[in-house]
């Protein structure tokens, strides 16, 4: 057995590593003031990144030459399937860390089926057979462990997030079992391929739901406030158990005297 795998299988070491990761997340997440549902202390910087992301979105997701909308839908869907399947082992590990063995078992079955019958994940026969998938991440694991959401962030290229979820993205790359099992010479190339597929899949979703995106974000009086609200509402709903954002007018400042 490889030394790194033996390390991962030692319960005491895994527990210690988990404690250190949680401590880092707790230290890095800015606690929201009491009664504040949307904690956005970096709003000026976030708005600047939001504008840059919208400009990039127009360039990449458009229908013109070079825009992803010009690519055939089957190609975009194949990239999305491949990216989702490649994240399967990390999902399994996160489910185990969350104490959800049934979800881990179901995700394992999906990964095996789609990696074989589905030709390395380019196709999704598991869903066709009724084995619906649900993605997870280390941000959700931190939520299960009790780490706070932290401040809202708009990340370059990736868009809306929070301190907890941004930290989780970094950890997901580090704990991905496929990164451990790959031969060292192939890790960098595989990581680039997987990251590229994830990016293509994310932009593909943007193209597929372009009408909805334009209606909710593009035509909004304040697209930043709208994107922030929708992300936090959806993320908290997916995680469950957190207080939802009460109904309010995100543009109330625009209507002032």
C-alpha positions, 0 to 999 in steps of 0.5 A: 500500500502506498505510504500516502494511502496508509496515512489517509487510513490512520483514524487518529491522523485523519482526525487530527488533520480534520481538526486542523482543517476545521480550525483553519476554516474557523479562523479564516471565516469572518463572523457576521454581526448579530442579526445580519443575514447578508455579511458583505464587508468586501462589497467594493472589491466584490462589485469590481470582480462582479463587473469583470466577471460579467464582461468575461461572461459576455465574451465567453458565453456569447454566440459570436466567434469564440463564444461557447454558445457556438459549440455544439450542445452535445460537446458542452454536455459531454464536458459537463458529464466528464467534470461531474464524474471526475469529481465523484471520488472527492464527493465520496470522501466528503460524504464520509467526512460528513457521516453520510455513508449511504450517499457515499455508497450511491456516489461510488456506484454512479462513478463506477458505472459512468466511468465504465459504461459511460466511457470515462464519464462522457455519458451519464448512464447512471442517471438514465437508470434512475441513479440520480446524483447529488454533488457535494464539496468540502464547503458542505463538509465544513457546514456539517462540522459547524464552521460559519458561512463567513463573508460573501465573496465574488471570486474571479471567473468562478463568481459568487461564493463565501469564505467557507466555500472558497476555502472548501474549493482549495481543500477539495483539490488537496483531498481528491483521491484521484490526485493521490492515486495518479502517477506523479508524472500525470498529476499536473496534466490530469489536473489541468484537464479536469479543471478545464472540463469543470470550467467548460461545464460551468460555462455550458450551464450558463449557456443552457440557462442563458434566458433565465440568467439574463432575466434574473441577472442581466436585466436586473437594476443591480445585478450584483445584489441580485446575484448575491441574493440568489446565490446565498438563498440557493446555497443555504437551501441546499445545505439546509438548516440555516436561517433563510434570507427574509424577503426584502428589496435588494435595491432599496438604496436605489429608491431613496430620496 
